[in-house]
Amino acid sequence: VSCSAWLCQHLWDHYLFTRDDAFLRRVYPLLRGAGLFYLDMLIESPRHGWWVTAPSNSPENAFLLPDGSKAHVCLGPTADMQLLRYLFGACIDASERLGLDPDLRQEWARKRAHLAPTRIGDDGRIMEWLDPVPEADPQHRHIAHLWGLYPGHEISPDTTPELAAAAAKTLQVRGDGGTGWSLAFKLALWARLGRGDRAHDLLVSHLKPAATEGD
């Protein structure tokens, strides 16, 4: 659901690297448009009081309802909240640098301050959903709720050690299985945690030849 927020990260990161004000003026309408879209998409969670996306999901993963059936649609999955903290922060900074949209900037700041936070569950892992629901597949290859560790920046062993430890436990439980980009993503997550040994193991696995049945 929040893929446009992720795409906007590339625009803002490019500006932070180049400090090219002409580039920022050119892409600001894209940042602004995405920021406006998510302002409209947010609702106040009736149980928690946080601003959350609705409806949404945690990409490709399912959780179990009390009757054992699988569900995907939810309010405010952790991945969305991490992405919107980044997007709204980028919109706030960009509008300030360009001297534009002061009222809108205040709205982004107000909503950003009350987005659902990244939380640690009773099992010591980063919570993927707003409520502590079990995964349908505990070893699911997608780990979208660690976006805040990488490519985001809100989880770090240096600044948020408790969240970093919970992210490491999340990776341990999910396991090292996977192919393609999901395996590369796990590699990058371990690297961001400063675990070069685990990153190296996944790199070696990633570079193994892929055989087909009958080879």
C-alpha positions as CSV (number, residue, x, y, z in Angstrom):
1,V,0.0,0.0,0.0
2,S,2.8,2.4,0.9
3,C,5.0,1.8,-2.1
4,S,4.8,5.4,-3.2
5,A,6.3,6.5,0.2
6,W,9.2,4.1,-0.4
7,L,9.8,5.5,-3.9
8,C,9.9,9.0,-2.4
9,Q,12.8,7.9,-0.2
10,H,14.9,7.8,-3.3
11,L,14.1,11.4,-4.2
12,W,14.8,12.7,-0.7
13,D,18.0,10.6,-0.3
14,H,19.2,11.9,-3.6
15,Y,18.7,15.5,-2.4
16,L,20.5,14.8,0.9
17,F,23.4,13.4,-1.0
18,T,23.7,16.2,-3.6
19,R,22.1,19.2,-1.9
20,D,20.9,20.2,-5.3
21,D,18.2,22.8,-4.6
22,A,17.1,22.8,-8.3
23,F,16.4,19.1,-8.1
24,L,14.5,19.5,-4.8
25,R,12.2,22.2,-6.4
26,R,11.6,19.8,-9.3
27,V,10.6,16.8,-7.2
28,Y,8.9,18.6,-4.4
29,P,5.5,18.2,-6.0
30,L,6.0,14.4,-6.0
31,L,6.9,14.5,-2.3
32,R,4.0,16.8,-1.5
33,G,1.5,14.7,-3.5
34,A,2.5,11.5,-1.6
35,G,2.4,13.4,1.7
36,L,-1.1,14.7,0.9
37,F,-2.3,11.2,-0.1
38,Y,-1.2,9.6,3.2
39,L,-2.6,12.5,5.3
40,D,-6.0,11.6,3.7
41,M,-5.5,7.9,4.2
42,L,-4.8,8.1,7.9
43,I,-7.5,7.4,10.5
44,E,-7.3,7.4,14.3
45,S,-7.1,3.9,15.6
46,P,-10.1,3.4,17.8
47,R,-8.2,1.2,20.3
48,H,-4.9,2.9,20.5
49,G,-5.4,6.6,19.5
50,W,-2.5,6.6,17.1
51,W,-2.8,7.7,13.5
52,V,-2.7,4.6,11.2
53,T,-3.1,3.7,7.5
54,A,-6.4,2.0,6.7
55,P,-6.9,-0.3,5.1
56,S,-3.5,-1.8,4.6
57,N,-1.4,-5.0,4.9
58,S,2.1,-6.1,5.7
59,P,3.4,-7.0,2.2
60,E,2.5,-10.6,1.3
61,N,2.4,-11.8,4.9
62,A,-0.7,-13.1,6.7
63,F,-1.7,-13.3,10.3
64,L,-4.1,-15.7,12.1
65,L,-7.5,-14.7,13.4
66,P,-8.8,-16.3,16.7
67,D,-10.6,-18.9,14.7
68,G,-7.4,-20.0,12.9
69,S,-8.3,-18.5,9.6
70,K,-5.8,-16.3,7.7
71,A,-6.1,-12.6,7.2
72,H,-4.1,-9.9,5.4
73,V,-6.0,-6.6,5.7
74,C,-5.3,-4.6,8.8
75,L,-4.8,-1.2,10.3
76,G,-1.4,0.5,10.5
77,P,1.1,-2.3,9.9
78,T,4.6,-1.4,11.2
79,A,6.1,-1.1,7.7
80,D,3.6,1.6,6.8
81,M,4.3,3.6,10.0
82,Q,8.0,3.5,9.5
83,L,7.7,4.6,5.9
84,L,5.3,7.5,6.8
85,R,7.6,8.8,9.5
86,Y,10.3,9.0,6.9
87,L,8.1,10.5,4.2
88,F,6.5,13.1,6.5
89,G,9.9,14.0,7.8
90,A,11.2,14.5,4.2
91,C,8.1,16.6,3.3
92,I,8.6,18.7,6.4
93,D,12.3,19.4,5.7
94,A,11.8,19.9,2.0
95,S,8.9,22.4,2.4
96,E,11.0,24.3,5.0
97,R,14.1,24.5,2.8
98,L,12.0,25.7,-0.1
99,G,9.9,28.1,2.0
100,L,6.6,26.5,0.9
101,D,3.4,25.2,2.5
102,P,3.8,26.2,6.2
103,D,0.3,25.2,7.1
104,L,0.7,21.8,5.5
105,R,4.1,21.4,7.2
106,Q,2.4,21.8,10.5
107,E,-0.2,19.1,9.6
108,W,2.6,16.7,8.6
109,A,4.4,17.3,11.8
110,R,1.2,16.9,13.9
111,K,0.3,13.6,12.3
112,R,3.9,12.3,12.3
113,A,4.2,12.8,16.0
114,H,1.2,10.5,16.6
115,L,1.9,7.7,14.1
116,A,1.9,4.2,15.7
117,P,5.4,3.6,17.0
118,T,7.6,0.6,16.2
119,R,7.1,-1.7,19.2
120,I,8.6,-4.8,20.7
121,G,6.3,-7.7,21.4
122,D,6.2,-10.0,24.4
123,D,8.4,-12.5,22.4
124,G,11.2,-9.9,22.1
125,R,10.6,-9.3,18.4
126,I,9.6,-6.3,16.4
127,M,5.8,-6.4,16.1
128,E,4.7,-6.6,12.5
129,W,1.1,-5.6,13.1
130,L,-0.7,-3.1,15.3
131,D,-1.8,-5.9,17.6
132,P,0.2,-9.0,18.8
133,V,-1.2,-11.5,16.3
134,P,0.6,-14.7,15.2
135,E,2.1,-15.0,11.7
136,A,0.5,-17.6,9.4
137,D,4.0,-18.5,8.3
138,P,6.7,-17.9,11.0
139,Q,9.5,-18.2,8.4
140,H,7.9,-15.9,5.8
141,R,10.5,-14.5,3.5
142,H,9.3,-10.9,3.7
143,I,10.4,-8.8,6.6
144,A,8.8,-5.5,5.8
145,H,8.5,-4.4,9.4
146,L,12.3,-4.1,9.5
147,W,12.2,-1.3,6.9
148,G,13.1,1.1,9.8
149,L,16.4,-0.7,10.1
150,Y,17.1,-0.8,6.4
151,P,16.8,1.1,4.2
152,G,15.3,3.4,6.8
153,H,17.2,4.8,9.7
154,E,15.0,4.7,12.8
155,I,16.4,1.5,14.2
156,S,20.1,1.4,14.9
157,P,22.4,-0.5,17.3
158,D,23.9,2.9,18.3
159,T,20.8,5.0,18.9
160,T,18.0,2.4,19.6
161,P,19.8,-0.7,21.0
162,E,16.6,-2.3,22.3
163,L,14.9,-2.1,18.9
164,A,18.1,-3.3,17.2
165,A,18.2,-6.4,19.5
166,A,14.5,-7.0,18.7
167,A,15.2,-6.7,15.0
168,A,18.0,-9.3,15.3
169,K,15.7,-11.7,17.1
170,T,13.1,-11.1,14.4
171,L,15.7,-12.1,11.8
172,Q,16.7,-15.2,13.8
173,V,13.2,-16.5,14.0
174,R,12.4,-15.8,10.4
175,G,15.5,-17.8,9.4
176,D,18.0,-17.4,6.5
177,G,15.8,-19.0,3.8
178,G,14.8,-17.1,0.7
179,T,15.9,-16.3,-2.8
180,G,16.4,-13.2,-4.9
181,W,15.7,-9.8,-3.3
182,S,14.3,-11.2,0.0
183,L,17.7,-12.9,0.7
184,A,19.6,-9.8,-0.3
185,F,17.3,-7.8,2.0
186,K,18.2,-10.0,5.0
187,L,21.8,-9.7,4.1
188,A,21.5,-5.9,4.2
189,L,19.6,-6.0,7.5
190,W,22.3,-8.0,9.2
191,A,24.9,-5.7,7.8
192,R,23.1,-2.7,9.2
193,L,23.1,-4.4,12.6
194,G,26.9,-4.7,12.3
195,R,26.8,-8.5,12.0
196,G,29.3,-9.0,9.1
197,D,29.5,-12.7,9.9
198,R,25.8,-13.2,9.2
199,A,25.9,-10.9,6.2
200,H,28.7,-12.9,4.8
201,D,26.9,-16.2,5.3
202,L,23.9,-14.9,3.4
203,L,26.1,-13.5,0.6
204,V,27.7,-16.9,0.1
205,S,24.2,-18.5,0.0
206,H,23.1,-15.9,-2.4
207,L,25.9,-16.6,-4.8
208,K,25.4,-20.4,-5.0
209,P,24.3,-21.7,-8.4
210,A,20.6,-22.3,-8.7
211,A,20.0,-25.8,-10.0
212,T,16.8,-27.0,-11.6
213,E,15.2,-30.4,-11.0
214,G,17.0,-33.1,-13.0
215,D,20.3,-31.2,-13.2
